[in-house]
Amino acid sequence: MLQQCIHCGLCLQACPTYTVFGAEMDAPRGRIALMRAASQGRINTKGAFQEHIDLCLACRACETACPSGVRYGFLVEQARLAIDQARPHSRLENFVRWLALRQLMPYTGRLRWLARSLRLYQLSGLQRLVRALDLLPGRLKLMERLLPRLPSHYPDYRRPALAFGQKRGAVAFFHGCLHDAFLGNVNRATIRVLQRNGYEVHFPPQQTCCGAAHQHTGEVELARQLARKNIDAFLDWDYIEKKKGGSPETEKTEIIAIINNAGGCGAALKEYPELLKDDQQYAAKAQQFAAQVMDISEFLAEHLNEPPQGEVRLRATYSDSCHLRHVQQIVRQPRALLAAIPGLELVELAHPEHCCGSAGVYNLVQMEAAQAILEAKMADILQTGAQVVVTTNPGCQFQLINGAQGSETPLHVVHLVELLEQSYRQEQNGNPKE
């Protein structure tokens, strides 16, 4: 696979780290050369190899630009796995990984408890004091700046959310982990927009984290365990409802899609067949599962049965999620949905294909590089004169919230479904019959 690269250089300008640093080794072509050298035993996985591989965002913009179909995402994951296996881990690092990857992310309830605790920190005035006195050290300071305004209420996943008006079908919703806990309002808006378009929304209770963060940090076997659990949760769950008329008889509801609203999570879910290709028990089930997964924008572009009618008079720009754009190849659909909102002025970025610097935990472990990439992104955003930045991924939303705080121009960061929901609310307020 390393031999597929023809060294044409078309990936260079697509790569955020090459754009910022201008070094060949910080571009896909250079990194592939390093991988080839390591595979041939000419260099080890330490030193320059680790430095340049670690600086990669794995945004996979190079895959979109590549004429030879190089699977760079797979290659960089393998390189990082080799680095992780070869280097020693400190006790602190092992503890943090154990806490985040094994004790928090797979458990929605624990993450919600953490988010509620942090909401008290925001409401108590302690956040203003900490920021005013600049009390936190570098990495903790950045983590604190990434916090959105935390939700006061969360969706109730114990029972299906019924369609508004005529029922046109039923979907299952993958609610995610960090997204659910820290951006619960986005999930609430997603559910309501689906309901407004006539869809009954189901929530399989055994679902868990998608496993993307685990895979990116070398915990591949744990990622596979989470994948199997999600596949079972959605494919083996009985979507049963009572028949109308109060009959005690029941019937199985046909689920037409598995909906998610996070570009990174959706990419991980759709790539379960690759993750589980050697698992005889789950390989076929992974294919069946992935075939049903749809991003919310992908689904609504085909099933916008009730186009929004309420005016939202704002100037907005859309910041693509890298994994939505480059992995799922979903580019047109979010823009079409935004264009359908009355009154909304959509201004395109000069470089919509460029990463914001979030990339999972990249902005925490590569702070200086992530900041440089974010500054380039914010400059692109600010030149549009937008009041609102629209995104479709939680990591991007956190990162852009951080960038907006450093901007002199007031800038609000929202998920696509929040603007759709705002339009529906405007329509409802102006239409008493709703």
FIFIRO-574647 format. One record per residue (C-alpha): x, y, z. Coordinates in nm, 3 decimals, always signed. Last residue first. Layout:
BEGIN
NODE       c1       c2       c3
NODE        X        Y        Z
...
END
This chain:
BEGIN
NODE       c1       c2       c3
NODE   -4.889   +2.448   +1.493
NODE   -5.211   +2.640   +1.414
NODE   -5.076   +2.960   +1.570
NODE   -4.815   +3.013   +1.292
NODE   -4.565   +3.287   +1.367
NODE   -4.424   +3.117   +1.673
NODE   -4.422   +2.783   +1.490
NODE   -4.231   +2.922   +1.193
NODE   -3.975   +3.081   +1.421
NODE   -3.942   +2.749   +1.606
NODE   -3.890   +2.563   +1.277
NODE   -3.620   +2.812   +1.178
NODE   -3.445   +2.772   +1.512
NODE   -3.459   +2.393   +1.472
NODE   -3.285   +2.421   +1.135
NODE   -3.025   +2.650   +1.290
NODE   -2.965   +2.404   +1.574
NODE   -2.949   +2.116   +1.324
NODE   -2.644   +2.272   +1.156
NODE   -2.448   +2.287   +1.481
NODE   -2.372   +2.627   +1.626
NODE   -2.080   +2.863   +1.685
NODE   -2.159   +3.230   +1.756
NODE   -1.917   +3.507   +1.663
NODE   -1.885   +3.858   +1.802
NODE   -1.587   +4.019   +1.623
NODE   -1.279   +4.078   +1.837
NODE   -1.201   +3.707   +1.814
NODE   -1.019   +3.515   +2.087
NODE   -1.340   +3.363   +2.221
NODE   -1.435   +3.260   +1.866
NODE   -1.128   +3.038   +1.842
NODE   -1.221   +2.842   +2.154
NODE   -1.578   +2.805   +2.032
NODE   -1.423   +2.692   +1.702
NODE   -1.236   +2.414   +1.879
NODE   -1.538   +2.292   +2.076
NODE   -1.758   +2.293   +1.764
NODE   -1.493   +2.116   +1.557
NODE   -1.468   +1.844   +1.821
NODE   -1.848   +1.820   +1.832
NODE   -1.895   +1.772   +1.455
NODE   -2.138   +1.928   +1.207
NODE   -2.042   +2.296   +1.193
NODE   -2.204   +2.633   +1.140
NODE   -2.023   +2.957   +1.218
NODE   -2.257   +3.247   +1.291
NODE   -2.221   +3.624   +1.260
NODE   -2.030   +3.590   +0.935
NODE   -1.813   +3.870   +0.795
NODE   -1.662   +3.623   +0.551
NODE   -1.308   +3.742   +0.630
NODE   -1.358   +3.626   +0.988
NODE   -1.392   +3.261   +0.891
NODE   -1.071   +3.249   +0.686
NODE   -0.879   +3.424   +0.963
NODE   -1.033   +3.177   +1.209
NODE   -0.907   +2.882   +1.006
NODE   -0.552   +3.020   +0.987
NODE   -0.558   +3.085   +1.362
NODE   -0.687   +2.733   +1.424
NODE   -0.396   +2.580   +1.231
NODE   -0.145   +2.782   +1.435
NODE   -0.325   +2.688   +1.757
NODE   -0.326   +2.319   +1.664
NODE   +0.050   +2.328   +1.597
NODE   +0.117   +2.493   +1.934
NODE   -0.116   +2.263   +2.130
NODE   -0.013   +1.928   +1.989
NODE   -0.146   +1.704   +2.267
NODE   -0.460   +1.902   +2.350
NODE   -0.551   +2.028   +2.002
NODE   -0.483   +1.679   +1.866
NODE   -0.739   +1.523   +2.101
NODE   -0.987   +1.440   +1.824
NODE   -0.874   +1.639   +1.520
NODE   -0.927   +1.991   +1.660
NODE   -0.701   +2.192   +1.430
NODE   -0.969   +2.368   +1.224
NODE   -0.899   +2.154   +0.917
NODE   -0.892   +2.295   +0.562
NODE   -1.147   +2.190   +0.299
NODE   -1.355   +2.507   +0.337
NODE   -1.063   +2.717   +0.208
NODE   -1.203   +3.053   +0.090
NODE   -1.505   +3.003   +0.316
NODE   -1.851   +3.021   +0.161
NODE   -2.105   +3.282   +0.271
NODE   -2.459   +3.163   +0.354
NODE   -2.721   +3.432   +0.408
NODE   -3.011   +3.289   +0.610
NODE   -3.346   +3.461   +0.549
NODE   -3.539   +3.142   +0.478
NODE   -3.352   +2.820   +0.564
NODE   -3.325   +2.600   +0.253
NODE   -2.973   +2.724   +0.175
NODE   -2.861   +2.577   +0.507
NODE   -3.000   +2.239   +0.404
NODE   -2.828   +2.256   +0.065
NODE   -2.499   +2.347   +0.234
NODE   -2.520   +2.048   +0.466
NODE   -2.593   +1.818   +0.167
NODE   -2.323   +1.929   -0.078
NODE   -2.015   +1.815   +0.111
NODE   -2.066   +1.462   +0.242
NODE   -1.773   +1.253   +0.119
NODE   -1.791   +1.032   +0.431
NODE   -1.413   +1.036   +0.475
NODE   -1.310   +1.374   +0.332
NODE   -1.611   +1.595   +0.403
NODE   -1.768   +1.437   +0.711
NODE   -1.429   +1.342   +0.850
NODE   -1.292   +1.691   +0.800
NODE   -1.600   +1.859   +0.951
NODE   -1.676   +2.143   +0.715
NODE   -1.699   +2.499   +0.845
NODE   -2.015   +2.665   +0.711
NODE   -2.052   +3.041   +0.707
NODE   -2.346   +3.243   +0.830
NODE   -2.502   +3.588   +0.792
NODE   -2.823   +3.585   +0.994
NODE   -3.190   +3.656   +0.940
NODE   -3.346   +3.326   +1.040
NODE   -3.691   +3.326   +0.882
NODE   -3.934   +3.046   +0.965
NODE   -4.036   +2.818   +0.678
NODE   -3.825   +2.506   +0.733
NODE   -3.882   +2.236   +0.469
NODE   -4.125   +1.966   +0.588
NODE   -4.047   +1.642   +0.407
NODE   -3.673   +1.701   +0.413
NODE   -3.602   +1.334   +0.348
NODE   -3.314   +1.315   +0.098
NODE   -3.114   +1.615   +0.223
NODE   -3.241   +1.521   +0.569
NODE   -3.057   +1.188   +0.568
NODE   -2.720   +1.320   +0.450
NODE   -2.745   +1.614   +0.689
NODE   -2.822   +1.381   +0.981
NODE   -2.528   +1.159   +0.890
NODE   -2.637   +0.816   +0.776
NODE   -2.560   +0.466   +0.901
NODE   -2.769   +0.188   +0.743
NODE   -2.496   +0.039   +0.521
NODE   -2.257   +0.049   +0.817
NODE   -2.475   -0.194   +1.015
NODE   -2.510   -0.450   +0.736
NODE   -2.137   -0.439   +0.663
NODE   -2.057   -0.474   +1.034
NODE   -2.295   -0.770   +1.054
NODE   -2.101   -0.942   +0.774
NODE   -1.765   -0.896   +0.951
NODE   -1.904   -0.969   +1.298
NODE   -1.866   -1.343   +1.360
NODE   -1.571   -1.396   +1.130
NODE   -1.377   -1.102   +1.275
NODE   -1.101   -1.026   +1.025
NODE   -1.291   -0.739   +0.859
NODE   -1.385   -0.588   +1.196
NODE   -1.217   -0.246   +1.170
NODE   -1.269   -0.229   +0.794
NODE   -1.639   -0.317   +0.826
NODE   -1.666   -0.068   +1.117
NODE   -1.569   +0.213   +0.880
NODE   -1.919   +0.361   +0.857
NODE   -1.935   +0.389   +1.235
NODE   -1.596   +0.561   +1.254
NODE   -1.692   +0.811   +0.983
NODE   -2.021   +0.880   +1.159
NODE   -1.842   +0.944   +1.486
NODE   -1.608   +1.196   +1.325
NODE   -1.885   +1.381   +1.141
NODE   -2.114   +1.397   +1.442
NODE   -2.495   +1.401   +1.395
NODE   -2.581   +1.031   +1.380
NODE   -2.879   +0.855   +1.226
NODE   -2.925   +0.482   +1.180
NODE   -3.164   +0.450   +0.888
NODE   -3.494   +0.298   +0.767
NODE   -3.591   +0.127   +1.091
NODE   -3.895   -0.097   +1.038
NODE   -4.109   -0.114   +1.350
NODE   -4.196   -0.461   +1.472
NODE   -4.559   -0.518   +1.563
NODE   -4.745   -0.555   +1.890
NODE   -5.081   -0.694   +1.997
NODE   -5.239   -0.550   +2.310
NODE   -5.470   -0.347   +2.085
NODE   -5.519   +0.008   +2.204
NODE   -5.642   +0.136   +1.871
NODE   -5.303   +0.170   +1.711
NODE   -5.065   -0.122   +1.730
NODE   -4.818   -0.124   +2.015
NODE   -4.454   -0.072   +1.921
NODE   -4.151   -0.297   +1.895
NODE   -3.806   -0.198   +1.771
NODE   -3.636   -0.516   +1.894
NODE   -3.263   -0.444   +1.932
NODE   -3.040   -0.698   +1.759
NODE   -2.913   -0.472   +1.480
NODE   -2.872   -0.151   +1.678
NODE   -2.729   -0.267   +2.009
NODE   -2.547   -0.563   +1.854
NODE   -2.361   -0.336   +1.614
NODE   -2.290   -0.091   +1.894
NODE   -2.143   -0.363   +2.119
NODE   -1.931   -0.503   +1.837
NODE   -1.792   -0.157   +1.763
NODE   -1.713   -0.097   +2.131
NODE   -1.516   -0.422   +2.147
NODE   -1.335   -0.333   +1.824
NODE   -1.233   +0.006   +1.963
NODE   -1.101   -0.176   +2.272
NODE   -0.890   -0.391   +2.043
NODE   -0.760   -0.084   +1.861
NODE   -0.646   +0.111   +2.167
NODE   -0.375   +0.288   +1.965
NODE   -0.480   +0.646   +2.030
NODE   -0.674   +0.695   +1.707
NODE   -0.863   +0.366   +1.757
NODE   -0.970   +0.461   +2.107
NODE   -1.079   +0.807   +1.998
NODE   -1.291   +0.657   +1.718
NODE   -1.456   +0.399   +1.944
NODE   -1.818   +0.487   +1.861
NODE   -1.903   +0.530   +2.231
NODE   -2.192   +0.315   +2.352
NODE   -2.527   +0.171   +2.246
NODE   -2.710   -0.061   +2.487
NODE   -3.025   +0.151   +2.513
NODE   -3.125   +0.152   +2.144
NODE   -3.274   +0.501   +2.101
NODE   -3.569   +0.525   +1.860
NODE   -3.688   +0.833   +1.668
NODE   -4.027   +0.845   +1.495
NODE   -3.992   +1.045   +1.178
NODE   -4.236   +1.294   +1.029
NODE   -4.012   +1.582   +0.928
NODE   -4.084   +1.770   +1.248
NODE   -3.983   +1.459   +1.444
NODE   -3.645   +1.450   +1.270
NODE   -3.594   +1.819   +1.349
NODE   -3.694   +1.753   +1.710
NODE   -3.445   +1.469   +1.749
NODE   -3.157   +1.666   +1.602
NODE   -3.241   +1.970   +1.816
NODE   -3.230   +1.762   +2.135
NODE   -2.901   +1.606   +2.021
NODE   -2.754   +1.951   +1.962
NODE   -2.882   +2.071   +2.299
NODE   -2.696   +1.783   +2.464
NODE   -2.366   +1.929   +2.355
NODE   -2.144   +1.832   +2.648
NODE   -2.294   +1.501   +2.755
NODE   -2.445   +1.382   +2.425
NODE   -2.152   +1.494   +2.212
NODE   -1.902   +1.345   +2.454
NODE   -2.077   +1.007   +2.419
NODE   -2.268   +0.953   +2.096
NODE   -2.641   +0.979   +2.032
NODE   -2.677   +0.711   +1.764
NODE   -3.042   +0.756   +1.670
NODE   -3.263   +0.487   +1.520
NODE   -3.510   +0.589   +1.250
NODE   -3.882   +0.543   +1.192
NODE   -4.107   +0.630   +0.900
NODE   -4.336   +0.890   +0.747
NODE   -4.560   +0.956   +1.047
NODE   -4.802   +1.238   +0.969
NODE   -4.801   +1.506   +1.237
NODE   -4.504   +1.526   +1.470
NODE   -4.326   +1.190   +1.492
NODE   -4.294   +1.022   +1.828
NODE   -3.972   +1.026   +2.030
NODE   -3.917   +0.664   +2.133
NODE   -3.882   +0.578   +2.504
NODE   -3.602   +0.576   +2.761
NODE   -3.378   +0.813   +2.563
NODE   -3.493   +1.129   +2.737
NODE   -3.298   +1.416   +2.585
NODE   -3.085   +1.619   +2.823
NODE   -3.155   +1.934   +3.019
NODE   -2.944   +2.220   +3.154
NODE   -2.692   +2.198   +2.873
NODE   -2.331   +2.317   +2.903
NODE   -2.223   +2.643   +2.745
NODE   -1.932   +2.510   +2.545
NODE   -1.605   +2.412   +2.713
NODE   -1.300   +2.448   +2.488
NODE   -1.160   +2.731   +2.702
NODE   -1.140   +2.496   +3.002
NODE   -0.941   +2.240   +2.803
NODE   -0.706   +2.517   +2.691
NODE   -0.645   +2.633   +3.048
NODE   -0.591   +2.274   +3.158
NODE   -0.321   +2.238   +2.890
NODE   -0.145   +2.563   +2.975
NODE   -0.175   +2.607   +3.353
NODE   -0.495   +2.739   +3.513
NODE   -0.535   +3.047   +3.734
NODE   -0.569   +3.322   +3.473
NODE   -0.721   +3.559   +3.731
NODE   -1.006   +3.665   +3.501
NODE   -1.049   +3.314   +3.361
NODE   -1.067   +3.146   +3.701
NODE   -1.301   +3.417   +3.832
NODE   -1.536   +3.396   +3.534
NODE   -1.546   +3.016   +3.565
NODE   -1.615   +3.036   +3.938
NODE   -1.926   +3.243   +3.872
NODE   -2.146   +2.967   +4.011
NODE   -2.315   +2.899   +3.677
NODE   -2.001   +2.781   +3.493
NODE   -1.869   +2.561   +3.776
NODE   -2.221   +2.425   +3.822
NODE   -2.214   +2.338   +3.452
NODE   -1.884   +2.156   +3.510
NODE   -2.052   +1.927   +3.761
NODE   -2.339   +1.866   +3.519
NODE   -2.088   +1.777   +3.246
NODE   -1.913   +1.525   +3.471
NODE   -2.244   +1.362   +3.565
NODE   -2.339   +1.353   +3.197
NODE   -2.011   +1.178   +3.120
NODE   -2.077   +0.918   +3.388
NODE   -2.428   +0.850   +3.258
NODE   -2.314   +0.816   +2.896
NODE   -2.062   +0.543   +2.975
NODE   -1.815   +0.427   +2.706
NODE   -1.635   +0.764   +2.719
NODE   -1.578   +0.773   +3.095
NODE   -1.412   +0.465   +3.249
NODE   -1.229   +0.302   +2.958
NODE   -1.108   +0.578   +2.728
NODE   -1.095   +0.874   +2.966
NODE   -0.989   +0.707   +3.292
NODE   -0.763   +0.440   +3.144
NODE   -0.600   +0.695   +2.912
NODE   -0.544   +0.936   +3.201
NODE   -0.404   +0.658   +3.421
NODE   -0.168   +0.530   +3.152
NODE   -0.043   +0.883   +3.089
NODE   +0.015   +0.940   +3.460
NODE   +0.195   +0.607   +3.499
NODE   +0.426   +0.701   +3.213
NODE   +0.408   +0.512   +2.886
NODE   +0.710   +0.353   +2.717
NODE   +0.741   +0.370   +2.337
NODE   +0.733   +0.084   +2.088
NODE   +0.363   -0.007   +2.099
NODE   +0.251   +0.354   +2.063
NODE   +0.486   +0.420   +1.773
NODE   +0.369   +0.107   +1.587
NODE   +0.005   +0.201   +1.649
NODE   +0.076   +0.550   +1.522
NODE   +0.222   +0.413   +1.200
NODE   -0.075   +0.180   +1.153
NODE   -0.319   +0.470   +1.200
NODE   -0.112   +0.677   +0.956
NODE   -0.140   +0.409   +0.690
NODE   -0.514   +0.355   +0.733
NODE   -0.585   +0.727   +0.699
NODE   -0.351   +0.748   +0.399
NODE   -0.551   +0.504   +0.193
NODE   -0.379   +0.604   -0.133
NODE   -0.641   +0.630   -0.407
NODE   -0.396   +0.722   -0.682
NODE   -0.537   +1.066   -0.772
NODE   -0.495   +1.192   -0.412
NODE   -0.678   +1.518   -0.328
NODE   -0.968   +1.362   -0.136
NODE   -0.730   +1.125   +0.041
NODE   -0.505   +1.419   +0.129
NODE   -0.791   +1.582   +0.320
NODE   -0.762   +1.283   +0.551
NODE   -0.792   +1.488   +0.872
NODE   -0.532   +1.257   +1.026
NODE   -0.403   +1.567   +1.210
NODE   -0.039   +1.475   +1.142
NODE   +0.207   +1.626   +1.391
NODE   +0.247   +1.289   +1.564
NODE   +0.369   +1.135   +1.240
NODE   +0.631   +1.410   +1.203
NODE   +0.770   +1.379   +1.555
NODE   +0.747   +0.999   +1.568
NODE   +0.957   +0.955   +1.254
NODE   +1.197   +1.235   +1.350
NODE   +1.292   +1.066   +1.677
NODE   +1.145   +0.721   +1.740
NODE   +0.985   +0.467   +1.507
NODE   +1.320   +0.336   +1.381
NODE   +1.491   +0.415   +1.051
NODE   +1.625   +0.205   +0.760
NODE   +1.427   -0.101   +0.869
NODE   +1.238   -0.131   +0.541
NODE   +0.905   -0.058   +0.710
NODE   +1.063   +0.247   +0.877
NODE   +1.188   +0.386   +0.544
NODE   +0.846   +0.332   +0.384
NODE   +0.676   +0.505   +0.677
NODE   +0.914   +0.799   +0.646
NODE   +0.844   +0.829   +0.273
NODE   +0.472   +0.812   +0.354
NODE   +0.524   +1.101   +0.595
NODE   +0.690   +1.305   +0.323
NODE   +0.408   +1.249   +0.076
NODE   +0.145   +1.315   +0.343
NODE   +0.295   +1.654   +0.437
NODE   +0.488   +1.747   +0.751
NODE   +0.805   +1.578   +0.619
NODE   +0.796   +1.812   +0.319
NODE   +0.804   +2.118   +0.546
NODE   +0.590   +2.427   +0.476
NODE   +0.486   +2.468   +0.841
NODE   +0.130   +2.605   +0.810
NODE   +0.028   +2.476   +0.467
NODE   +0.220   +2.153   +0.525
NODE   +0.035   +2.102   +0.853
NODE   -0.303   +2.172   +0.692
NODE   -0.252   +1.926   +0.402
NODE   -0.451   +2.001   +0.086
NODE   -0.163   +2.206   -0.056
NODE   +0.069   +1.907   -0.032
NODE   -0.166   +1.630   -0.144
NODE   -0.119   +1.705   -0.514
NODE   +0.252   +1.630   -0.467
NODE   +0.280   +1.378   -0.750
NODE   +0.490   +1.138   -0.539
NODE   +0.329   +0.829   -0.701
NODE   +0.198   +0.693   -0.368
NODE   +0.069   +0.340   -0.427
NODE   +0.395   +0.187   -0.300
NODE   +0.294   +0.233   +0.065
NODE   +0.000   +0.000   +0.000
END
